[in-house]
Amino acid sequence: MDSDKHNRLRDALTSLSRLVNDGLPDSSRREAAVALRELTLNVSAVFDKSLLGIIRSALNGVIIESNPGFARMLGYSQGELSGRTAESLTHRDDFELEREMVRDAIRGTRDLWRMRKRYIHRDGRTVWGSLSVSVVRDEAGRPESLVALVEDITDRVRTEESLCRRDAVLEAVAYAAQRFLRFPGWESGIREVLGRLGASSGVSTAYISQNIAGEDGSPVQAVSRYVWQAGRNDAEPSNHAQTGCFNYMQGFARWARVLQCGEVIRGHVRDLPAEEQVPLSLRGVRSLVVVPITAGGDWWGVMGFDECKAEREWYASEADALMAAADTLGSAIAREASEAVMRQLATAVEQAVEGIVITDNTGVVQYVNRAFSRITGYSFGEIEGGKLSVLKSGRHDDGFYREMWETISQGRVWEGRIVNRRKDGSMFQDDTTISPIRDSGGDVSHFVAVKRDVTREVRMEEQLRQAQRVEALGLLSGGVAHDMGNVLTPIMAYSEMAVSLIDEASPAFAYVKEIQKGAKRAEELVKQLMAFGRSRKSEMRDFRVNDVVRGFEKMLARVLREDIELACTLDDRAGSIRGDAAQVEQALMNLAVNARDAMPSGGCLTIRTFMHEGGGTPVDSGCIPEGRSVVLEVQDTGCGMDQETKRQMFEPFFTTKPKGEGTGLGLANVYGIVREHGGAIEVETEPGRGTSFRLFFPEVVAAVEAGPKDKTEPVSSHGTETILLVEDDENVRLLALQVLEQHGYRVHSFGDPVRALKFSGKLRERVDLVLSDVVMPRMNGKDLHSRLAALIPGVKALYMSGHAPGAMGRYGISVPPDRFLKKPFTVQGLTAAVRDALNS
């Protein structure tokens, strides 16, 4: 279960808590507090299979219970966590913050809070958690316990730290470039530059070592020139002690080969060869990164960064940033000897992945690199002498650009995300950093902008958010559909009974028939909601998509109008997939109906299958699966969609059809089905030029051609047996009681399973059948039958629910499909199911 669902439940608990404390009168507040308390105490049951951690603890921090997700997060079993204090699992630097929150809760000044904290894993490593903590109060409103949802954000925090360090290093690199351009002689600024690099990378020691060549001109050793220690502002000249000294002829020969090729040494000391570990361990180094410094095309020396406090990960982005710093330093060193430093700097900038732009202090472009041209489509010749306003997309107002210009004009760095327009008219987003460059007098003479195209990342983030919204609404839809089943059951059954009692000539007969039609439409909507919510258990098997299309072609022809031509082009090489053939048929039907409605004046609907090689490419719904995929394409010649409609097309209940003509669940269902099958959807559309949906399904090796056969519904009839009816919904219970008694059965009716069990223990006559709802307070229908079977051997069971039998797993209940009655049901459906259960 994803984090968006947890956030929604957490927000619901927040709203209810505030309503209890602030918005209700005293007479209702106690009752609402009890409901909130019961809901909060059952969070762990609801999220038993959640990937997020869930814990309930006493006010003194002792853990009362935790879910498997929290236990996995810290490497313990649930039993080992019970009885431990939260503080014993918490990083000591986070003790006081959490204690203050709990003290506020006890004082009654805080009901819920969010925080980040560090846990200690069983193996000793640090695990970062994002907590949402809620106070559970007793009936008198006193704090009783705490319930927390914990998301493991360790990877996210590490990534954030890596990006922060990278950005900080890049800022130091920008400063170094400015410093070395303003003042000749690299040694005049290296102490401050190295200090900034060391501080921004967060290490214990940073140093610069210069190579000493042997008689043949090859490097023999690297001797440190400048060393920076954590806590200092600037670096100091080295005393040529051990720091930063490497003998390439003894122990570090491998380093010479790697660094001379322009590659980086990085990682943990314990993972290095033994001959390299010893001298580094003597210096207390635990993790390091060493990058080569190249000046004028020659390997001049190295820039190193040592971490001595603890092992740390060095990400490629950080190493790349430090490499950029080394390149800048190398350029400054080479500048003292030759003007070639400018050509080398230009080469480094030209080969950078990010787009780089240099303008004068009025914003006139003087230089762009190849990455800028690749991102925007404009060559240097096309944009030289102009301004970057040519990239304006119209997505930002004048105030946005005014604030940017005011910032850089004042000599400050501007950072932000901009939506720009390429030369071909397409939009892209880039993270931009604009830094001022000062002349020797300290005045701003130029600006340098570094632009990183993040269009793909933003698109994937939006897809993730959309997936989370759809999943959350799916859960909500399943619950709504279940409740609607209870509401529709008496409407459908009583209207069926009323029709049989009213003369067809009576106006009332027509009225009741209209009620039946409305109920039938509502039942179809409930089915769509349950399909969208994945309430029906999927029947997964191997099958060929080609077979699904061939078997469904005649039905599609009946769905389409006569003015729409249907063309099917199926590639015999299209392989098999593993999934639910009925769901794929449903997706195909939904797409065909949408295509039909998009062609009011007729047109052509083309269905194709083919194979796709490779994957990982982001499309409109996730990424194309890796490896081989079977593609099902549905293409129409209809009205097409604009970009705004395309952006919302998979959102539940979004529809462009007139009010009353569409539910907005068709494409949402297609989205859910394809996601459930591990696939992705690519959409090509343009207003007036039709739409093409391509559904990518991962290929499997074998296929099973035959699918399950539908079971024939038994015929209803009267009976004289004794039935124990247990249903917590009063309207459904009274309906079933009336129908069964009218059909000759003797019925004992209860709304509480516990009362029904007590009654059965005292009943002297035999009970032939238990007709029970599945999900009920205090006891579920399956457990009720198990206990009754001990009292009444041979008693049979028939279960009813608004949930499908395959969806009961979320409640830990399994019921046989052939002993299940789906709500809403009709009179005939009820009596037939009862008779069939009794005759089994």
C-alpha positions, 0 to 999 in steps of 0.5 A: 500500500503506497504512501498516498493512501496512508497520507489520506488516512492520516489526514482523515484522522487529523480532520476527525481529531480536530472535529472532536476537539473543536467542532462538536458540542460536549454531548457529541464529543465523547461519542466521536472520541470513542469512534476516533479511538477505535479507528486509530487503534485499528490502524495496524490491522488495516495496514497489516501488509503495508510497506510502511511501519505502524507502531502503537506505543504507551505514553512512556514510549513502550511499544505495545504493538507494531506491524511487519513493515516496521519490524522489517524496517529495523531488522527485528521480529514483531515479538522482539519489538513488543515491550521495547521503548521507542527511545532504545531504537532511536538515534541519541541525537533525536531523543530530545525532539521526540520527548518534547513532542510526547510531553506536549501530547501529555499536556494536551497541547498537541494531538498529532505531529510529523517529524523526521527521526533516525532509528538504529537498525539491528545491525547498527546502521542508521535508518531514517524515518518520516513519522506521522504520530497521532494521540489516542485518547480514552473516552474521557479525552485523556491521552492513552497511547500514541499511533505512528505511521513510519515511512523508511526514507533512508534512500531519499535522505541519502539522495537528498544529502548527495544532491545537496553535497553535489550542489554545494560542491558545484557552487564551490566550483562556480566560485573557484571558476570566478576566483581563478578568472579574476586573479591570476595565479592559482595558489593565491586562491587555492587555500580558500577554494580548497576550504570551500570544497572540503566544507561543502563535501562534508569530509574530515580532510581535503588535500591537493597533492602534486606528482613528482616525476622520476628520471623517465618522466613518469610520476613516482609519487604525489606529495601534498601541497595544501591540506584542509581539516574540518573546522578550519576556514581555509586550507594550510600549506602542507608540511609534506607529512603523510596526508595526501602522500602516495608512492606510485611505485610502492603500494599505489601503482594501481592508483597511477594507472587509474588516475592517469586515465582520468578516472576516479578512486572512491569507496571504503578503505576496507574494500581496497587491496591490502597494500593500499589499506595499511597506509590509509588506515594509519591515517584513520581514513575510512572512506575516500574519493581521489580525483585527478588534476589535469593541467594543460593535458598532463596529469599534474596531481590529485585532489583528495577527500578523506572521511575519518569519522565513519564510512560514507557512500560516494555517489557518482554525482558527487564524484562528478562534481569534485571532478569538475572542481579538479578540472577547474583547478587544473585549468587555473594551474595551466593558465599560469603556463599557457593561454591554453587554459582557456581552450581547456576550460572551454572544452570542459564546459563544452562537454558538460551534460548541463547547458551552460550560457555566458552573457554580459551584464545586460543579458546579451548571450556571448556563449552557449555550449553544445549541451545548451544547443542540444536541449533548446535546439538553438545553435550558438550562431542563432542565439549569439548577440540575442537574449534568452527571452527567446526561450520564454514559454508564457508559463511564468508572469513578468514578476517571475523574471523581474525577481530573477533579474533583480537577484543577479543584478545585485550580485547574488546567485539565482536558482530555480526551475523554469518552463521554457520553449524549444526552437521546435515549440515543445516545452521543457523544464530545466533547473537553472543556476545563474551566477554573477562573474565579477571583474578585477574591480569587483563589479559584475561583468558577466553571468554564467547560467547552468541549465539541467534539463529535468523534463523527464524527471518531472514527468516521472514524478507526475506519473508517480503522483497520478498513480498514487491518486488513482490507487487511493481512489481505487480503495475508496471506490471499492468501499463505496461500491460495498456500501452501495450493495447494501443500499441497492439490495432492498431497492432491487428486491422490493421493487421485484416483489412489488411488480409481481403484485401490481396490475400492469395497467396500473400507473404504479406498475410503470413507476416501479419498473422505472425504479427497477431500471434505475436500480439496474443502472446503479448496479452497473455503476457499482460493478464499474466501481468495484472493477476500478477498485480491483475488488474482483480477484484476478484469474491470472493465467498465460494467454495470447492477446491475439486470441482475446482480440479474435474472440472479442471481435464479433462483440466489438462489431456489435458495440460499434455503429454501422458507420464505423469500420473495424480493422484488426491487424494481428501479428502472429509473432505476438507472444503470450502474457500472464494475466486475466483475460477478462480484464484485458477484454474489459480494457479493450471494450472500454477503449473501443467505446471511447473510440466510438464516442470520439467518432460521431460522424463515423470513421475507422477503428484499428486494432493491432498487435505487435512485439516491442523490444527493450524497455525503461522508456517513460510513457503516459502511464509508467515505463515500458517493461524491460525486455520483450512486450506484447503491444495491443494498439487501439487507434481511431480517426476521431476528434482526438484530445488536447494536452490538458485533456490528455493530462487528466484522461486517466483520472477517475470520474474525469469525462468530456462527455455531457452530464449523464452520458459517462461515468469517467471510469473507462480509462481509469479502469484501463489504467488500473488493469494495465498497471495490475498486469505490470504494463504501461500505456502510451498515448498519441493524440492531437485535436482533430487527428485521432487517438492511438492507445498502445498497451504494453504487456510483459511477454511470457514464454508459454500460454494456456489457451483454455479459460475457466468456464462460467458456473450456471446459477442454480434455480430457486425454489421454496423450502421448509428448512430452518435458516439462521440469518445473520446480517448487520445491515438492518434493511438487508436483514429485514428483506432477506427475512421476509423473502425467505419466510414467504418461500416457506423457510423457518428463519431466526434473524440476528444483527449481531453474530455473537447473539446469534451464536448464543441463541444457537447454543440454546436452540433445541431444533436443528439449524440447516443453513447459516446465511451470514454476511462476511464482514461484521463487527465482533466476528466475521461470517466464516468464524461464526460458521466454524463455531456453529459447526461445533454446536450443530454438526453438518450445518451448511453455510451461505455467505453474502457480501458487497465485496467479491470473494476474492477481495476478502483477503484484505480482511484475512478471510477466505470464502468458497465462491460456490457458497457466496451471494454477491450484493446487491441481489434479487429475490430470485438470486437469494432463493436460488442461492439458498436452495443450491446451498441446502441441496449441496 
